[in-house]
């Protein structure tokens, strides 16, 4: 095995990122499930009232941004850890 590869395997920063990535994969799954619930809820409300629930829309927008931030972190497009290690996305 190359010496460079051995050093990379010993890098604690990479392993810490892996732990954060596993944690954010779990958070992503929860957020995705919640978003699907909101999608169904808004669809049902729209069927009944002909307009989506305006009080849910800001939260769903924030949740969508949160999921986007998690995906950026997981795909190495951002080094900033999403909520709860940073602020919740705002409007």
Secondary structure, DSSP 8 states (H G I E B T S, - for coil): --HHHHHHHH-HHHHHHHHHHHHHHHHHHHHHHHHHHHHHHHHHHHHHHSS--HHHHHHHHHHHHHHHHHHHHHTTS--S--TTSS-----
